[in-house]
Amino acid sequence: MSRPSPDESGYPVNAASIRLSNAVFFISLGILAGAYVLLIVGMLVADTYYMTSHTASAAADADADAGWYAGLVRGPLGRALADSKIRYSIWLSLITCTLSAVLSLLVAVPAGYLMSRHRFPGRRLLDAVLDVPIVLPPLVIGLSLLILFQYPPLSYLARQIVYQIPAVVLAQFSVACAFAVRTMKATFDHIDPRCEQVAISLGCSRVQAFGWVVLPEAGRGMMTAFTLAWARSLGEFGPLLIFAGATRMKTEVLSTSVFLEMNVGNIDMAVAVSMIMVVAAMLVLILTRLCGTPA
Amino acid sequence: MISIENVCIHAGKFRLENICLSIPSGQFGVLMGRTGCGKTTILESIIGLRRIQSGRIRLFDQDVTDMNPAARGVGYVPQDGALFSGMTVRDHLAFALMIRRAGSRQIQQRVDELADLLGISHLLKRTPAGLSGGERQRVALGRALSFRPRVLCLDEPLSALDAETRSQMCELLKSVSRKTHVTTLHVTHNPEEAELLGECRLQFADGKIECLTKA
């Protein structure tokens, strides 16, 4: 005896086939997403395994009395941290990334606000222009910066900037700022313009409404934009190589260090510097997750 | 009084032509109309948030058509309250006076007076996050009244409230209107609200505003 159909359309829905379809759907989602997650985790685990196995062999080579601490010091990470060139590169990376993130935020807040709140002629074109650094190959950005500094008025500053430390910041800023602008635009898009309108009706000038009402609401977004710009700057390499060069103890940042160490076949050192960058990037990611997005 | 004369507003394909409206001084005016007919657009043009193509807007015989919204002296309560999430209720009530650089004693006095009037004294230290719908609208109303505006514009402030809170808010609006004599334009699609509150009831249909109450 067949079960009565819950509706009277005469075309009953097959519950078993829906169950099967749902299961296939979720399993497919899981496999596809899981494969990518495995790739990411696999890379990090491989790096860590490489580091620990090389540190362990260094420890084995060390005197038995000296113990694991000597192994750590003689291991790739210990040698990297002891190297004055790498230490310089760590400090230069921290300082230039922070500077370029601050500059990016300084530009991204007004640019994001303008793009989010105002309609003006050429807005779509400006929107597309702001995306150029995201879509352009990084090497091309470096080369374009180099060419730009061949012509006045920037050519007068070329001696102080090109292949000097300011070039590092400028190259990082050129790319990182585009990401910060996107983040700030999305942040302002999510803030109800009504609050601002109410503030204006209460007697605020535009600046007062922005400062008292909009900016406090954009705090989390600003934090996200800052950390994103910082992380992006840390990973920047192509534009730096062309526009700032890769001179040791001068314009060498962590990504350049990896490149230079690889160039001389020092893979241990390259992986050690990479691990320092992984830790820095992880810290930034955690900070973004904690502060950037509401739970 | 609030007076709109032959106002035309164009917003993309949406057009309002030759709109006329008048609410006598000190009265509670209610503008009714279907959703999407342009009530809020008219309200925004009075506040100064929307440009008008032609016509004049007068508040108490002063032509405010080209005046900056900040200088018009119009209190505004939007539909969802639009409270400032980072500020306490006290900050909301003090905001307009702080912008006007009033003394801290005057601000304190006004905040207490408003909190008393609206029954929100116990909420002064709270932020909007934990407030109920009715409480949010009371705070929004207090914020709009804080600088003693000549005109108050309410954009469907009761539409998101439950029946009981709505009737309480209606009573509150009536008593505020009686005590402050502020000339009010209340926009709603709810005829009951209009019947209960409106000393001057206006119906907006087919692009024309018709007065339902006798002068």
Interface residues (C-beta under 8 A of the other chain):
Chain A: D192 R194 C195 Q197 V198 A199 I200 S201 L202 G203 C204 S205 Q208 W212 V213 P216 E217 G219
Chain B: I47 G48 L49 P69 A70 A71 R72 V74 G75 Y76 P78 D80 A82 L83 F84 S85 G86 F95 A96 I99 R100 A140 R143 A144 S146 F147
